[in-house]
């Protein structure tokens, strides 16, 4: 069952649990241009990533089109894109739902990520040219860290480029592809690690240290540093996720009592 089929067949009453109240108010201040699937996609993704669309909530094309003040076509395109990216799940004969947050499953993805990163470090230590490692180290040197505030998505994307650069530097592009897939799966909580300025500062220091170990061709030290870096990030993001989910659940319960 594809996204289009599920969206078109789920128009019976089943309210979407928006935690912002209501989305129409947001639209009045920041209307979406008619037919702009990209803007609908961005708005929906923001609501999902912030848990304002509660995990497990069912979404329908008609409901969202009405709330955003657009036709059903851009909503359909946005939902199909979000399904491909893993933010929506399709349940046969039930419809489209905001992806549930399964902490245990995400922990398993982190285990796979660490295994892939260890392999990438080992191969990069042998195959990645010194000039590339030095340039990567320069980019993450805390001395050159931007002084202006950087938004979460920009920092998250920058962090991703670091890890993929090392994976590609390993010379194994299949490994790099698998790492990108795993990272996409955990992106919804991994990005939360960059909502804290101290965590951003630490990311620069840890990335720079990993590069220094690789320049020295010290694979053991580089792997240890990478493992600690990922574990710290995982723990921080996990704690923030649980806190935000708890707050979102409380808001849903209050809204249901109104």
HELIX and SHEET records of a PDB file:
HELIX    1   1 UNK A    3  UNK A    8  1                                   6    
HELIX    2   2 UNK A   23  UNK A   29  1                                   7    
HELIX    3   3 UNK A   37  UNK A   49  1                                  13    
HELIX    4   4 UNK A   61  UNK A   68  1                                   8    
HELIX    5   5 UNK A   72  UNK A   84  1                                  13    
HELIX    6   6 UNK A  103  UNK A  127  1                                  25    
HELIX    7   7 UNK A  130  UNK A  139  1                                  10    
HELIX    8   8 UNK A  142  UNK A  144  5                                   3    
HELIX    9   9 UNK A  152  UNK A  169  1                                  18    
HELIX   10  10 UNK A  173  UNK A  185  1                                  13    
HELIX   11  11 UNK A  187  UNK A  190  1                                   4    
HELIX   12  12 UNK A  191  UNK A  195  5                                   5    
HELIX   13  13 UNK A  197  UNK A  215  1                                  19    
HELIX   14  14 UNK A  219  UNK A  257  1                                  39    
SHEET    1   A 3 UNK A  58  UNK A  59  0                                        
SHEET    2   A 3 UNK A  95  UNK A  98 -1                                        
SHEET    3   A 3 UNK A  88  UNK A  91 -1                                        
END                                                                             
